[in-house]
């Protein structure tokens, strides 16, 4: 482990995840502001529960639950990532420069999650926000089934860059049980592929300040031009009721 000007490098090759996370916390207590994790290979819980403005750069493929419950850090993954990223995240930013897995941003209360490529199933489920916090997830590629399931707040965006054909950007059961927040998809979205709880309308980027803000942030992070996204329609998916299952219960 070497340190220079508040920048630390940790060689994680063969290091058990608990020991690795202990090393990260020790570096933070010593005043590190930027921590490079080299040779990461599936270690769980990287950055979980951290409360600081530290920046963590991950070289390799981290394991599940990266950034769970975190409050403040910025984590940048220079490649692919696995499942459960940003679970119940309160604030901060997670950037993935490749693909990511399933159940990303589960119950996010705040913060930002940016994925350059494709993601798996059940991304953004139970996103909710907290007080004035508005969590956001922006996906550069496409997404699998059950996107935004039971979503209660926040912003979820699918840009569908390099999608194979129109209408293939998201899977089935989009917004199932959704009762808050907004999903934007830069593609045609058939209502038959959505949950019964949502409606769809077409919007332009300039018409939606919240959409433009998160897409601009995505473009800046990955060195992309914003202009092409301003020329195309997005499908705006919103809930049609705040109590989608109210009729199922006896009072």
Buried (B, 14 or more C-beta within 10 A) or exposed (E): EEEEEEBBBBBBEEBEBEEBBEBBBEBBEEEBBBBBBEEBEEBBBBBBEBBBEBBBBBBBBBBBBBBBBBBBBBBBBBBBBBBBBBBBBBBBBBBBBBBBBBBBBBBBBBBBBBBBBBBBBBBBBBBBBBEEBBBBBBBBBBBBBBBBBBBBBBBBBBBBBEBEEEEEBBBBBBBBBBBBBBBBBBBEBEEEBBBEBBEBEEBBBEEBEEBBEBBBBBBEBBEBEBEEBEEEBBBBBBBEEEEBEEEEEEE
